[in-house]
Amino acid sequence: KVIHHMEEAAIGGHPKARHNLGWHEGNNGRYERAVKHLIIAAKLGLDDSIKTLMENFKGGFVQKDELAAALRAHKGAVDATKSPQREV
């Protein structure tokens, strides 16, 4: 039941739920699905997912091009949330 609610939140765009689904899939041995969830969460700007992707890259579960694309998308998401008003 918990997984169902995480899936619903992830579909709704909640990055931490997507990250948690990635952890769940990885713990169950579904590494490709785990990486997909983590990449999506990273693209939504979640720092924890970038850290996890880097660890998985070192472990050989993430391709170099996947990590590079996730890093670029993460930077774009973070930059989009910045504004001069927030910098004050």
Phi and psi in degrees as a GROMACS rama.xvg file:
@    title "Ramachandran Plot"
@    xaxis  label "Phi"
@    yaxis  label "Psi"
@TYPE xy
-62.626  -42.9771  VAL-2
-61.42  -40.9339  ILE-3
-57.5683  -44.6806  HIS-4
-69.2759  -36.0634  HIS-5
-64.3066  -40.8443  MET-6
-62.4169  -42.8693  GLU-7
-62.4552  -43.2335  GLU-8
-65.5026  -40.1915  ALA-9
-64.0912  -42.5034  ALA-10
-61.8619  -34.3065  ILE-11
-76.4344  -3.35745  GLY-12
98.6042  15.6765  GLY-13
-83.066  111.056  HIS-14
-63.5125  -38.1407  PRO-15
-67.108  -36.6812  LYS-16
-63.0716  -41.5084  ALA-17
-63.0381  -42.8645  ARG-18
-60.6653  -45.4252  HIS-19
-63.4409  -36.9907  ASN-20
-63.1349  -37.8487  LEU-21
-60.5682  -44.1414  GLY-22
-61.4812  -44.8437  TRP-23
-61.2018  -46.5942  HIS-24
-62.9805  -41.6547  GLU-25
-62.6697  -41.3732  GLY-26
-65.8526  -24.119  ASN-27
-95.487  9.53901  ASN-28
82.9249  7.50699  GLY-29
-97.7924  75.658  ARG-30
-68.7974  -36.6963  TYR-31
-63.4562  -44.0103  GLU-32
-65.4342  -38.5112  ARG-33
-60.5287  -45.9355  ALA-34
-63.53  -40.0783  VAL-35
-60.8469  -44.5503  LYS-36
-62.3734  -43.5192  HIS-37
-66.0684  -37.9773  LEU-38
-64.3488  -42.8844  ILE-39
-62.4982  -43.7845  ILE-40
-63.4214  -39.0979  ALA-41
-64.3136  -39.8368  ALA-42
-65.596  -22.629  LYS-43
-86.0717  -1.23693  LEU-44
99.7182  12.9104  GLY-45
-84.0237  116.595  LEU-46
-63.2449  -37.8248  ASP-47
-59.4051  -34.9381  ASP-48
-69.7574  -35.4597  SER-49
-63.5403  -44.2752  ILE-50
-60.8291  -43.8631  LYS-51
-66.7605  -40.3662  THR-52
-62.6113  -39.3389  LEU-53
-64.1066  -41.1718  MET-54
-63.2529  -41.7597  GLU-55
-70.142  -29.2326  ASN-56
-64.308  -44.3857  PHE-57
-62.8024  -31.7532  LYS-58
-83.16  -6.00276  GLY-59
88.6953  11.8637  GLY-60
-92.4449  -16.3718  PHE-61
-121.265  133.709  VAL-62
-76.6217  154.693  GLN-63
-60.2089  -42.6562  LYS-64
-67.7967  -33.6059  ASP-65
-65.5026  -43.835  GLU-66
-64.6807  -43.6674  LEU-67
-61.8823  -43.3702  ALA-68
-64.0933  -40.8317  ALA-69
-65.6374  -39.3802  ALA-70
-64.2663  -42.6433  LEU-71
-63.8203  -44.6376  ARG-72
-66.4343  -38.2987  ALA-73
-62.0677  -45.8354  HIS-74
-60.7963  -41.9182  LYS-75
-61.6267  -41.1761  GLY-76
-66.8017  -41.521  ALA-77
-67.4597  -43.0886  VAL-78
-62.9841  -34.1624  ASP-79
-66.7044  -23.8768  ALA-80
-87.8221  -8.73648  THR-81
-85.7743  145.333  LYS-82
-150.965  157.548  SER-83
-58.767  -33.2477  PRO-84
-64.9064  -34.6183  GLN-85
-78.204  -21.5881  ARG-86
-73.7444  -15.5107  GLU-87
